[in-house]
Amino acid sequence: MKLIYLAHPYGGNDLNIISAGVMWRYLTQTFPHYHIFNAVNYFVGLKDIFTEAGIQRRYTDMVTRCDELWVAPGWENSAGCKAEIEEATKIGMKVRYLAEGTV
């Protein structure tokens, strides 16, 4: 089973947590043969434990463990998404940009 890293903007906006969750659920139902890793919901739960730099190291590490990176709309304004794309590109990972209205 492929492991897909879902890169979704967060930027401290709680609405993005909801949006990432809705997109994750939709993608999980649409692609049941893939395991979709919802980075926003996972890492938001760590923000009171680790510094921003500590979380960044963890999501960079997690990207390298996945088979593909799927990028949600709005990534252009997200430093986190850009870092995830950069890491995936650096290691030659397939990057798929999801269309607006995917969910």
C-alpha positions in Angstrom: 0.0 0.0 0.0 1.4 3.4 -1.0 1.9 6.0 1.7 0.8 9.4 0.6 1.8 12.6 2.4 -1.0 15.2 2.2 0.6 18.7 2.3 -2.1 21.3 3.2 -1.7 24.9 4.3 -2.1 25.6 8.0 -0.5 28.9 9.0 -2.1 28.9 12.4 -5.6 29.1 10.8 -8.0 26.7 12.6 -10.2 26.6 9.5 -7.3 24.9 7.7 -7.4 22.1 10.2 -11.0 21.5 9.3 -10.3 21.8 5.5 -7.3 19.4 5.8 -9.5 16.9 7.6 -12.3 17.1 5.1 -9.8 16.7 2.2 -8.1 13.7 4.0 -11.4 12.0 4.5 -12.4 12.5 0.8 -9.0 11.3 -0.5 -9.1 8.3 1.9 -12.6 7.3 0.6 -11.6 8.0 -3.1 -8.3 6.1 -2.9 -8.9 3.3 -0.4 -5.9 1.4 -1.6 -3.6 4.2 -0.4 -2.8 5.3 3.1 -3.1 9.1 3.3 -1.0 10.8 6.0 -2.8 14.0 7.1 0.2 16.2 8.0 -1.8 19.2 9.4 -3.9 17.2 11.8 -0.9 15.2 12.9 1.5 18.1 13.5 -1.0 20.5 15.0 -1.3 18.1 17.9 2.5 18.5 18.5 2.6 22.3 18.6 2.5 22.5 22.4 5.3 19.8 22.7 7.8 20.9 20.1 9.2 24.2 18.7 8.4 25.2 15.2 11.9 24.0 14.2 11.3 20.7 15.9 8.0 20.2 14.0 9.7 21.2 10.7 12.3 18.5 11.2 9.6 15.9 11.9 7.6 16.8 8.8 10.7 16.8 6.6 11.5 13.3 8.0 8.0 12.1 7.4 8.0 13.3 3.8 11.1 11.1 3.1 9.2 8.1 4.5 6.3 8.5 2.1 5.9 7.3 -1.5 4.3 10.4 -2.9 3.5 14.0 -1.9 0.0 15.3 -2.7 -0.3 19.1 -2.4 -3.6 20.9 -1.6 -4.6 24.1 -3.2 -3.3 27.2 -1.5 0.2 25.8 -1.1 1.7 28.9 -2.9 1.1 31.0 0.3 2.3 28.3 2.7 6.0 28.2 3.9 5.3 24.7 5.2 3.9 23.3 2.0 6.8 24.9 0.1 9.3 23.2 2.4 7.5 19.8 1.9 7.6 20.2 -1.8 11.3 21.2 -1.8 12.1 18.1 0.3 10.1 15.8 -2.0 11.6 17.3 -5.1 15.1 17.0 -3.6 14.7 13.2 -3.1 13.0 12.7 -6.5 9.6 11.9 -5.1 6.5 12.2 -7.2 4.6 15.4 -6.4 0.9 15.7 -7.3 -0.9 19.0 -7.1 -4.6 18.6 -6.3 -7.0 20.8 -8.1 -9.2 23.4 -6.5 -12.5 21.9 -5.6 -11.1 18.4 -5.1 -13.3 18.1 -2.1 
